[in-house]
Amino acid sequence: MGILNKLKIITLDSYLLIALISGFIFCLYGINWGRVEEWNPDQMVFKGNLSLGEIFSSPSEFLKPPFHTYFNFILSYIPLKFIEKIFRLSQHSLTSGSVILLCSRIITASLFLGSIFLNFHINKRFFGLFAARIITLIFATSSGFIVYSHFLTADIPLIFWMLLSFYFIQSIYLQGKVSDYFLAGLFTGIATATKYNGLSVGIGIVLAHLLSYNELAWKKILFSKKLILSLLTVVMGFLIGNPFALINYRQFVSDFLYNYITTPIYNGEITGTNYFTFFSIYIREIVGLPSLIILNVAILYSLYITFSSKEKKSIKGVLLVLTVFIIYYYKFANFPRLETRFILPIVPFWLMLSGPFWNQIKSNKAAISVILVIIISYNTVCSLYVGKRFSDDPRMVAQEWVKRNIPELSSIENTAYIPTWNRLPGVKLKSRNMPFISGRGKLFQEILTSKFKEDSWIIKRWRESQKSDQNLNFYSQEDLAKRRPKYIAINSLYYERFFNNANLKELYPEINQFFNSLISEEYSYKKIFDQESKIPPAWAYPHNIDFLHNRTIILTGKDA
């Protein structure tokens, strides 16, 4: 009850309630994407075979921390398994397929609602009720967040744990109780165990501690028992969420460093930065162009009026949020390669910085009304369109087509990103997956060997992870003729990398030729299903959604 009391869960503000209901409705539209499985390969929920023994054993790798896997397993799989046993239902009737998929997505949606709730109260304590209402409505309706509520990745959970941590970081500055230090550290550790970039919120612990003092007594500040406790509980929280990082620390360190080095160059970019595109492309993809323009102006004005004033409490509050944002921005904008999901968890902090502006124009009801009508109505349309894009995925159509048109026990070969046909009720095929070749085997070879010595640990680590390139012969007309599958299903999310990426096209000419020949029907196969996602209209955002826009093609032998 201590935490509940801390968060003051008594009554819901009417505007907060509207934001929560709106956000939940947007999350529900398209919630059945995939029907029986998650199609985002970065998902953290369905790892291996779902069982107590496997889930709570050492992960095969630590490239991504496993806390959300544990969290979702406890809240979805275990209750559903209990219901199966109590009502004597058939095994896996609830713990596989559509039921657990929907339960897991509802958990993600609930964490998004929790993020909205926390965002409201953090802003209310810093800037008052009026600013909190406006920022929360913008946050809840921004379609970039709605996109990730449809994925079973760690991105929305990360936002929740970072905001929960920051709530108590804020409390360190406002109240400074021992419990605030403890919980701020604990939830920073949990955020880090959800996704490693969650550690970035931890800088707020030190700064909030510093800002809580009116005089700079450095010895007292730096050697504070409460600060030391908070920093130690960061480690404790991380190990609670990722205990095998300590038990299997050698692999953890190797995987963490490998991920740290390769993430910024994952697509082959080794130079350049994203200091401008951080805003112009990536934040725009999350909040939309109207919000980007209005909020950038609002934030600049907020910083001006805050630091021009002599009100220490306001300056310290803005400084706390601004420091967390700037450090995150500096680190990630420096990456040659940037993704929208990298930016997502810091955007709520960017929104907070507009708080003083809303209070400044509070009395101008006409201006406020115009701004809100523009932003909220635009966000609402785009958020609903996001749900439509998920519902209209060609793979959803392909699932129904295969059920109706492909005979039982037919042989079919599939690329990555094609549905797992045999998970569909009533479908039983002799299904085989083509070897997944990411393209980074040869791509990283040139990048890493030019930067590191041949016998360095990262080169050895890279060679261990790139054994898939040994299967290149699979992608040849001769090998296909030997296998002679009745059907072939291919997806553009896989094969287009060998068409559109100039480096991969040059490094893997055999794969490029294989798929080109298949699609142009030069081999002894013809297309019998071919559907592609519609290109979103120019006005809609986000324009690019991870692993969603695709073309799905099914081919059969010409002699069929």
N, C-alpha and C positions, 0 to 999 in steps of 0.2 A: 504493500500500500504506500510505502515511502515514495516510490517513483510516481505513482498515480497522484499523490498529493502534490508532488513537486510540479507536475505538469498542469495542476489545477483543472482536472477534468470534472467540471461541475455542470456547466451548460454550454451549449454551442451557440456562438454568434450566428445570426441569421445569414449574414453574408458568407461566413465560413461554411455553413450548412449548404448553401447554394453551390459553393465551390466544390464541396465534397460530392454532392449528388451529381453535378455536371461531370466531374472527373470520372466518377464511377460509370456513368452512362457511356462516356467515350471509351472507357476500357472494355466494356461489354461488347461493343460493336466489333465483330471480327474475332471474338475470343475463341472461336472454334477453328482458327487457322491451323491447318495440318490434320484436323479431325482426330487422329489417334497418335500423333507424334509431333515433336518440336522440330521445325525446319531450320532454325538458326544454329549453325554449327558451334557457336560460342556458348550455347546453353550450358548451364551448370546444374541442372536438375536430374536428368536421366543419364547418370554416369555409370556405365557397365550394367550389371544385373542388380536390380534393386533388392537388397537384402541387408539385414543387420550386419552380417559377417563381412560383406564386401564394402558397404558404405563406411563402416567404422574401422577399416583397415587402412594401412598406409597407401596414399594415392600413388598411382604409377608415375606421376610427375607433379611438379609444383609450379608449372608455368602460370597457373592460375590458382589462387588459394581456394580451399574447399568449403568455407563456412556455409555459403548459401546452399550447397548440396546437403549438408547436415540439417540446416534449418528447415528446408522444404521437406526433407525426408521425415523429420519428426512431426511436422504439422500436416502433412498430406498422406504419406504412405502408411505410417503407423496407425492413425485413426481409421483409414480405409481397410487396412488389414484386420483390425480389430472388429470392424463391422462385418467383414467377410466371415470371420470365425463365429461371431455371435449369432448371425442369421444363417450360418451354414451355406453360404453362397459358394459357387464354384471358385477354385483357386484362380487368382488374378482377374476375376471378373470386375473388380473395382480398382485394383492396384496396377493395371496396365490399360493402355488404350485411352479412350475419350474421357473417362471419369477422372482419372488422376491428372490428365492433361488440363482439364477445366479447373480442378481443385488447385493445381499449381499456379495457373494463371490468375485465379482469384486471390491467392496469397500475394502474388506480385502486385495485383491491383490494390490490395489492402495496404501494402507497404507504400504505394504511391499516395493513397489517401492519408496514411500516417505522415508522409512527407509534407503534404498540404497542411495538415494540422500543425505540425511543428513549425513550418514556415510562417504560418499565421501568428503563432505565439512568440516566436523570436522577433518578428517585426513589430509586434504590438509592444513588447517590452523595450525595444530600442526607440521606436518612432511613434507609438500611439496607435489607437484603434483605426483611425481613418486610413493611414498609410498601409497598415496591415491588411485591411480589407481589399484595397486596390491591388497590391502586390500579389496577394493570395489568389484573387480572381484571374489575374494574368497567368500566374504559375499553373493553376489548375486547368486552364483551357489551352495552353500552348501545346500544339500538336506534336512537337518534337518529343515531349515527355510521353504523350499518349502512345507513340510508336513503340517505345521501349517497354511499356506496360503489357504489350502483346508478346514480348519475348521472355523466355525463361533464362535470361542471362543475369549476371550479377549487377547490372547497371542501375535499375530502379532500387533494388535493395541497398546498393552503395549509397545512393542519395539519402535514403532513410537513415542509415546508421551514421552518416556524416552529419546530418542535421540534428540527430539525437545527441551526438557528441557535442555539436556546437551549442545546443541548448544549455548544456551543463558548463561548457566553456564560458558562455555568456553569464551564467550564474556565478562562476568564479570571479568575474569582474564586478558583478552587481552585489554579490553577497559574500562570497569567499568562504563558504562552509567546507569542512573536511569532506562531506558527502559529495559536494560539487566537484572537487578535485578527483575524488575516487571514481565517480561515474563518468566524468569527462575522459579520463584516461582509459577506463574500461571500454567505453563505446568507441573511442578512437582505435583501440586494439581490434575490436570486432569489425569496424569499418575496414581496417587493413587486412583482416582475415577474409573479408568479403571480396575485396579487390585491392591490390597493393597500393594504388594511388589514393586510397582512403587515408593513408598515413599523413597526407598533406594537411588535413584539418588539425593535426596535432600541434602545428606551430601556434595555433590559437591558444593552447594551454599556457605556454610560456608567456605569450604577449598579454593574455587576460590577467595572468598573475602579476605581471609587471605593471599593467594599467590599474590594478586594484590598489596600488600604493599611491599616496599623495606626494610622498617624498622619496627620492631615489637613495635608499639605504641599501647599497649593492650587496653587502655581506648578508644582510637580513633577507633580501630578495632571493639571491642565488642559492642560499643554503636553507631555504625554507623547507621544513619537513613536509608540508602539504604539497609543495611542488615536486619534491622527490617522490612522494607517494603517488602522485598523479602520473609521473613518467614511468614509474615501475608498473603501474596498473595498465599502461599501454601495452607493455610486454605481456603481462598476464592475460589481458583481453585477447591479444593476438594468439597466444598459445591455447587459450580456451577454444577459439574458433579454428585453430590450425595446429592441433597438438603434435602431429607427426613431423612438423617442421623442426621440432626439438629432437624427437626420437630418431628421425632419419635426416639429421641436419646436413650431412654431406651432400645428399641429393638436392635438398632444399636450397642450399647456397648455390650449387651449380646451376640449377634450373632458374633460380631468381636472377642471377647475374646474366645468364644466357638471354632470358627474356628482356632484361633491362637494356642489354646491348643491341639486340636485334629488333625490338619493337619499333624504334624510330626509323629503321631502314627496311621494314618488312616487305615493302613492294619494290625495293631496288633503288629508292631515292637515297642518296648519300650526302647531298648538299642541299642548301636552302633552308629557310625558316618560314614560319607561318604567323608572324606577329600581326600582320594585317588581316589575312584570311581567317584567323582565329575568330574575328568578329564578322567580317564581310561574308563569309561562307558558312562557318560552322555554328556560331551562335544564331545567325540568321536561319539556318536549317532547324533550329530548336524552337525559336520564338516567333519567327516570321519577320518580314521586312518592316511592316508598320511598327511593331514593338521594338525592333532593332533601332530604328531612327528615333522614335519618341523616347525610348529608355536611355539611349546614349546621350541625348540632350539632357534628359532628366538627371542622369548620373553626374554629368559634368557640372550642371547647375548645383546639384546637391553638394558636391565636393567644394564648390566655390563658397556657397553660403555657410557650410559647416566650418571650414577652416578660416573663414573670414570672421566668424563669431568668436566670442570669448567663453562660450559655454563648454566647460571641460567635459561634462558627461556626454554631450552630443559628439564632440570631437573624438573622444576615446571610443565611443560605440562604432562610429564610422571607420575609425582607424583599425579597429579589430577586424571588421569584415573586409576592409580594403586590403589589409596585409595578407590574409588568407587567399584572397582572390589574386593579388599581384604575384605572390610566390608560385601559385599554381599556373597562372598565365605565363610567367617567365619560363618555367620548366617545360611546359608542353608546347608553347608556341615556338620553342627553339627546335622542335622535332622537324626533320625533313619530311616525314610522313605524319599526317594528322588525320584522325577519324572523328566523326561527330560524337561517338560514344566516349571518346577521351575527354571531351569538353563537357558532356552532360552534367556530371556531378557538381561542377563549379558554377553553373548558370544560376541556381537559386541564390547564391551569394552575390552574383552580379545584379540580380533583381533587387536584393536588399539595399544596395547602394543608392537606389532611387528614392528611398524613404523620405529624406528631408524635402525633396522637391514636391511630393504630394502634399505634405503639410503646408508648404509655402503657398500653394495655389488652392488650398482647401476652400477658401471663401469664394472662389470663382467657379460657381456651379456649372456655368455654361461650358467653360473650357474642359472641366472634368468630365462632363456628360459626353461631349464630342469625342474626347480621347478614349473613353471607355467604350462607347458605341463602336468606334472604328476597330479597336483592338479585340474586344470580346466577340463581336459578331464575326469578324474575320477568322479569329481563332476557332470559333465554334464550327463554322463551315469546313475549315481545313481539318479539324479533329474528326468530324464525321466522315470526311472523305478518306481519311486514313483508315478507318474501319472498313470502308467499302473496298479499298485497295487490298486489304488482307482477305476479305471475303471473296474477291474476284481473282485470286491467285490461280493461274492456269493449272497448277498441280491439284487444286481442289476439283476442277473439272475432270482432269485426267484420272483421278481416283474413281469417280463414278463411271467414266468411260471404260476403264479397265474391268471393272466389276461386270459391266454389261457385255463387253465385246471380246475379251480374251478367254479362251477355254481353260478349264481347270487343268493344272499340271503342265501347262505350256512353258517352254523354256524362255527366259527373258534375261537380258543383260542390261545393267543400269549404271549410269554415271553417278557421281556424287550429286546431291541435291534433288534426286528423284525420290518420290515417296517409297516407303517400304511397303510394297504391295501386300505382302502376307500378313501385315498387321490389320488390314481391313477385314471386317467380318464378311465371311462368304467368299474370300479370295484365297486360292491356294495355287501358287505357281512355283516352278523350278527357277528360282530367282538367283542371279549371281551379280555381284557388284564388280564393276571394272576397277582396277587398281587406281587409287587416288594419288595423282602426282601433282603436288602443289605448284611445282615450277621453281620452288626456291632452292632445290638441290643445286642446280647449275648457277642460278642467280646469286645465291649466297657464296658460292665457290669463288666467284670473281671478286665479290665485295670483301669477304672476310679474309681471304688469302692475301689480299693487297694491304690489309691493315694489321694482320696478326701473323706470327711465325707459324710454320707448318706444324710444329710440335706443341703449340700452345693449347691450353685446356679448352678454349672455345672452338678451335678447329676440330678437336677430337669430339667435343659435344655435338657440333654440327654434323659431323660424319655419322654419328650414331643415330641421329634423328632423320636422316635423309636416305634411308634404304629403299624407299619406294621407287626411286629411279631405276632400280634393277629390273623393273617390269615394263620397260619401254617397248619390248617386242610385242606386248599384248596389243598395242595400237598399230597394227599392220594388217593389210588385206590378207596376207598369207595366213596369219594366225587366226583371223576372223573366219576364214574359210574352213580351218580345222575345227573350230568350236561350233560353228553353224547354229547359233541360237535362233529360235523361231521369231523372237521379237527383240528389238533393241530400244531402250528408252534413254534419251540424252537430255541434258539440261544446260542452258546457256550460262548459268552461274558457274559451271565447271568449264565447258569447252571454250567460252569466249575469251578467257584469259590467254589462250594460245592464238587468238585472232587479233585482239585489240592491244595487247601489250607487246610493243616492238621487241623488247628484250627476250620475252618468252617465245615469241614467234621465231626468232632467230636461233634460240638455244634448243627448242624442241620442234624442229621442222616436221618430224614424223607424226607427232600428235596433231599438229596443224593440218597436215595433209589427210590424216585419217578422218577427222571430223568434217573437213571440207568435202571430202569424197562421199561421206555418208549423207550429209545434208543435201548435196547436189545429186544424190541417187546414182553416183557413178559405180558404186558397189552393187551387189545383187540384192539390195534392199530398197524398199519404197516407203514413203511417208504415209501413214494412215491416221495419225493424229498430230496436229501442229497448231499450237496456240501460244500466243505471247501476251504478256501483261500490257495494258494500255499505257501509253506515255501520259503522265499526269499533266494537266493544263499548266501553263506558265504561271498562273496566279497562285497555285496551290503550293503549300510547303508542308513537310519537307519534300524536296524534289526527289532526293535519293534516299531510299530506305534500305538498310542492310539486308541482303539476302532475300529481297522480295520481288523486284522486277526481274522476270525471267521468261524464257521461251522453252516450252516443253514439247519435245518431239518423240513420237513413238513410230518405229519402222518395223516392217515385216518383210520376209523374203519375197522377191518378185514372182517366184513360182508358186506362192501361196494361193 
